[in-house]
């Protein structure tokens, strides 16, 4: 048994605290998804609750395997393939728009055999690595990295925006914060951010006209409706009450959880809450495990972010610094958005909770991202030890 444990342990390289936090999320995911898919199982699988649990566990294990594999790959290989990954991601985004499968009202999925995946999941990781490479390349003169990153981000985010506003905001914000870390001019970033804010605001305000003149932007109507439901500005009170059902159900789940929760598997609102296993999984966790359970989840993501920050500070090479910082920012911000939606602080976005929500192939991509972070932390540890030995 000891040999098996040591063999498994040796498979994962990198920071142990970061890895431990991810493993905690994986274990929580099994419990939360098994509980939150019970209603879905009765609706679609004749009550076979083991079906979704089994499928989720397979994808989670694949994600953990991917995490371990990528933790063994040296960061220089990610830098060497950054442009290739970015181009491939852009081509996949175009393919999704042209011939993608429609799921939940949007065509942003690519089907390969029996598997479907969102190219935007791959694109956001590829873009962060490309941005890290550009900032590392121009480490002494960071403003030279501004336009290469902005052009790449504009192409990727432009393709994402046609179908998914929340992912657009997530990716654009993460890249912007990374450029701040890279000491790019705050004036340039401020002007760019203000321009984007005005542009998105105009699209949402004139959503009916925009969707009529430019049909590919038809989801602008959905974005506007979600914001109006959240702010309570719908013209019809009855329609507002009807449309806000999922937000109110999520808040009911949160309020009934209390401090200690109703207990694992005892959630009541999961039977009524749409996407309880994905978009609103944090609400289910709060109902079953209470505020203390929610705090543990928040702390897990805090540990991941804190360890990424610590590794970035002690990195010996600029690419290592910007890569782990960028991925840490991206995944932590995504987790924050999901959790804030779950407690009613943001309108519904569709962002999943990384490594917790039931997401199929997205767990593979998230595992890859965490694996890259572990790879960078492992390389940083190695270089630090070599430097200490040399002194």
N, C-alpha and C positions, 0 to 999 in steps of 0.2 A: 504493500500500500504506500509506503514511504517513497519507494522508487517511482511509482505512478505519479504521486503528488509532485515530486521533484522534476519529473519529465514534463508534466503539464506546466509547472512554474517556469521551467527553462524556455518554454515555447514563447512566452511573453517577455519582450524586452522593454526597458524604459522605466519611467518613474512609477514606483509602486503605489503611491497615494493616488495618482491619477487613474491607474489601472483599477485600484480597489473601488474608487467611486463609480467607475463605469460598470464593474461587475455588480455592484449594489443595485444600479439602475436596471441591469439585465434581470436580476432575480426579482426585483419589484415588478418588472414588466410582465413576467410569467404570471404572477399572482393577479395583477390588475387586469390583464387582458382576459385571463380565464374567467374572472368574475364579470367583467363588463360585456362579454360576448354572449352571455347566456340568452338574452332576448333575441339576438341575431340568430343564434343557433336554432331556437324554436321557430323562428320565422322562415328560415331558409334551409335548415338541415334536419327538420323533424325532431328537434330536441337533442341532436347529437352535439353536446357541448365539447366533446373531446376533439371534434374536427378542427375547429378554429384554434384551439390550444395546440394541437399537434402541428398544424401548419405554421403557427407563430413561432413555436419552439424550434422548428427546422430553420426558419429564416433567422431567428436570433442566434442559433448556433453557427450558422453560416456567417453572420455578422461578426461573431466573436472569433471565428477562424480567420476571417479577413483581417480583423484587427491584429491578431497575432502574426499573420503573414507579413503585413505591411510594417509591423514594428521591427522586422528583421531587415527591411530594405533601407539602405543608407540614403540620407536626404539628397545627396548629390544626384541620384537618379531621378528624383522628383523634379529637381531643377532642370536637368537635361531634357526632360520630356514635357516641360510646362507648356510650350507653344503647341506641341502636338495634341496634348490633352484639351487645350482651349479650343483649337480648331475642330476637333472631334465633337466637343460639346456643342459648339455652334451648329454644326451639321445636324446633330441629333435634335436640337431645338427646332430647326427648320423642318426636319422630318415630322416632328410631332405636330407642328402647325399645319403642315400640308396633308398628312395622312394619318395623324394620330388617332388613337381610340378615344371616344368620348366617355368620360366617367365623371359623375356628379355635375353634368352640364358643361364641361369644358374639355377641349381636345388638346390635352397636354401630356398624353401618355403614349409611349411607343411599345408595341407588342412584339415580342420575340418568342415564337412558339407559344407556350402556355404562360409565359411570364410577361408581366407588364411593368414598366418603370417610368418615372418622370425624368426626362433629360435635365430638367432644372436642378435636380438633386446633384447630378454629376457636374453640371455647369458651375454651380456656386463653389464647389470644392476646387475645380480646375481654375476658376477665376482668381480665387484667393491665392493659390500657388503661383499663378502668373504674376499677380500684383506683388507678391513677396519677392519674386525673382527680379522684377523691375526695380523695386526699392533697394534690393541688395546690390544690383548692378550699378545704381547711381547713389550709393550710400553717402558719398561725400557731397553730392549735389542733388538732393532729393527732388528738387523742382523739375529736373529733367525727366523724372519718371512720371510726372503728372499726366502728360498727354497720352503716352502709350497705355497707361492704366485707364484713363478716362475713355479712350476710344474702345478698348476691349470691353470695359464695363458697359458702355453705351450700347454696343452690339448685343451683348448677352442680356442685359436688362431690358433692352427694347423688345427682344423676342419674348422674354418672360412676361413683360407687361401686358401683352395682348391677351393673356389668359389668366395671370395671377398677380394681382397688385401687391398682396402681402409679401410674396417672395421677392418681388421687385424692390420693395422697401427694405426688406431684410438684407438682401445682397448689396444694394447701393449703400445702405447705412454701414454695413460691416466693412466694405471697401473704404468708405470715407474715414471711418475710425482708424483703420489700418494706416491710411495715408497720414493721419494726424500723428500716429505713433512713429511713422517714418519721417516726420518733421517737414512734410510738404507745406507750402505756404497756406496759412489759415485764411488769408484773404481770398485766394483762389478757391479754396474749398468752400468758404462761406458763400461766395457769389454763385458757385455751381449748385450748392445745396438750396439756396434761395430760388434759383431759376427752376430747379426740379420741383420744388414745393409749389411754386406758382403754376407750373405746367400741369402737374397732377391735380391741383385744385380746380383749374379751369376745365379739365376733362371731366371731373366728377360733377361740377356745377352744371355744365352743359351736356350731361350724359345723354339725354334723349336725342339731342341734335347730333352729337358725335357718333352715336351708334347708328343713326340713320344715314349720315353722310359717309361714314367709314365703318361698314358692317363688321370687319374683323375686331373692332373695339366694342362689340356689343356687351361685353361683360362690365363695361362702365356703369350700366344700369344696375347691375348686382352690387357693385361697390357703393353706389349712391344709396341704394336701398338699405344696405347694412349699416351705413353711417347714420342714416335717418332713423332706423330702428333703435340704434344705440343712443342717439341724442334725444329721441322722442319727438322728432320734428315731422313725423308722418302726418299727412293731411287728415287721414281718417283714424280716429281713435280705435275703432273696432279692428281695422286692419293692423294697426300697430300692436294691439294686444295679441292678435293671432300670430303675427310674424315674430314676436318676441318670445314665443313659447320656449325655444331652446335655451335662450339666455336665462329666462326665469326658472326653468327646470334645473339649470346648472347652479344657480344661486340657492335654490331649495336644497340641492344635494350638499352644497357647502355648509349651509346653516344647520342642517340636521346632523352633520357629522360631529359638531361640538369639539371638545378637546381631545377625546379619546377615540371617537368614531363609533360606528355601529358594528365594527368587526369585519374581518376578511370575508368576502363573499356575501355580506349582508346588506349591500347597497339596495335601496328601493328605487331610486330615481334612474338607475341604469336601464330599467325596463321602459322608460319613457324618453330618456335623453338621447337625441340623435347623435351618432358618432361618439358614443360614450367610451369606446375603445380606442379613439384616435384624437380628434380635435378637443374633446372634453374629458379626456382620461384623468386629468388633474382633479376635476370636480369629483369623479368617482373615487379617486384616492383619498380626497379630503372627507368624503362621506364615510368611507370604510375605516380609515386610519386616523381621522380627526386632524386637528391642527398640528399635533406633534408629528404625525406622519408627513404632513405637508412640509413642515420645517425640515425634516430629514431629507426630503427630495430637494428642497431649495439648497440645503447645505451640500448635497452631493454635487450639484452644478457649481456651487461656490468653490468647492475643493478643486474641481476640474479647472475652473478659471484661475484660481489662485496658483495652482501648480504650473499652469501654462505661463502665467506671468513670471513666476520664479525662474522657470527654465529660460524664458526669453531674456530675463535680466542677466543671467549667467551664461548665455550663449556666446560661443567663441567666433561665430561667423554670422554676418548680417542675414543671410538667407534663412538660417535656422531661427533667428530671432523673429523675423517677419512671418515665417510660415506658421510657427506655433502660436504666435500672437494672433494672426489672422484667423486661423481655424478656431482658436479659443474664443475669440470675439463672436464669430459667426454662430457657433453651436450654443454658446451661452445666451446670446441674444434671441435665438430661436426658442430656446427653453423658456426664457422670460416672457416672450410673446404668448406662447401657449398657456403658461400658468396665469398670466394676467387676463386672458380671455376666459379661462376657467372660473375666475373669481369676479368677473364682470367689470374689469378695469379697462378692457379694450373691446371693440366690436369683433364679431366672429371673423377670423382670418383664414382658417384652414391649415395653420401651421401645426405640425405634430410635435410631440415631446420627444426629443432625440433619445433613442435607444429604449424608450418606454412604450410609446404608442404602437399599436399594431400597424405595421407599414409595409410588410412584404420586402421587396427589394431595397427599400429605403434603409432598412437595417444593414444591408450590405455596404451601402455607400457611407452611412454614418460610422460603421465599423472601420471602413477604410480611413475616414477622417481622423478618428481617434487613434488608429494605427500609425498614421503619419505623425501625429503629435507624440506618440510614444517613441517612434523612430528618432525624432529630433531630440527628445529628452535623453535617449540612450546615447546618441552621438555626443551630446553635450557632456554627459557624465564621462564618456570615454576620453574626450579631449581634455577635460579638467584633470582627470587622473594622469594622463600623459604629461600635462604641463607641470603637475605637482611632482611627478617622478623626475622630470628633467631638471627641476630646481633643486 
